[in-house]
Amino acid sequence: MLKMIVMKRRNYLISLYQWILNLSLILLSFILIFFLFKELFEIINDVIEGNTNVHHILGKVLSFFLYFAFISTIMTYFKESHHFPLSYLLYIGITATIRFIIVNNSYQIGSLFLSIGIVALTISYLLLTKKTEKTRKGEIEG
């Protein structure tokens, strides 16, 4: 009897936490959509004004893609039955690191180490993609 009560409370707590997480992610996605359009507006404004600072514009474009990737990850979370795909997180890490290198290009040694990090993330992404393809082929054949 006590075990059944504990299980019911546990399930209730899990459902409550899942509901809070879902609500938080929906709120976060609206905030990210706002900043996505803000970046888009600033990029268009820079183009109209004739801004020639390539690092500045490229930083904004990569920020735009980061917002887009986060929104896509949240959408995939709901489509994939509440799971974040690791490949999306690796993609976001690669994009964020590239953006950091482009915007902060004054420290060469740091950029070299960050570039090594990008290579490591890219290799991880390729290995993950290869493993996922093998798994899918096994599911299709099996």
C-alpha positions, 0 to 999 in steps of 0.5 A: 500500500505504501509502495503504491502511494509512493509510486503515485506521488513519484508519477505525479512529480514526474508529470509536474516537472515535465509540464514545467519543462514544456512550458519553460521551453515554449516560453523560451522559444517565444523569446528566441523568436523575438531575438531572431527577428530582431537580428534579422531586422538589424541585418537588413538595416545594416545592408540598407545603411551600407555597413561594410564591417564584415566581422560585424555583419557576419557575427549577426548572421551567425547569431541569427543562425544560432537562434534558428538552431535553438528554435529548431532544437526546441521544435525537434524536442517536441516532435521526438517525444521530449528528447534533444538530439545530440546532433543539434547540440553539436551543430549549435556548439560548432556554430557558436564557436565559429561566431566567437572566432569571427567576432573576437579575432584579436587573440590568435592562439585562442582562435587556434585552440577554438579551431581545434575544438571545432574540428573535435566537434565536427568529428564527433558530429560525423561519427554520430551521423555515421552511427545513426545511419548504421542504426537506421540501416540495421532497423530497415534490414532487421 
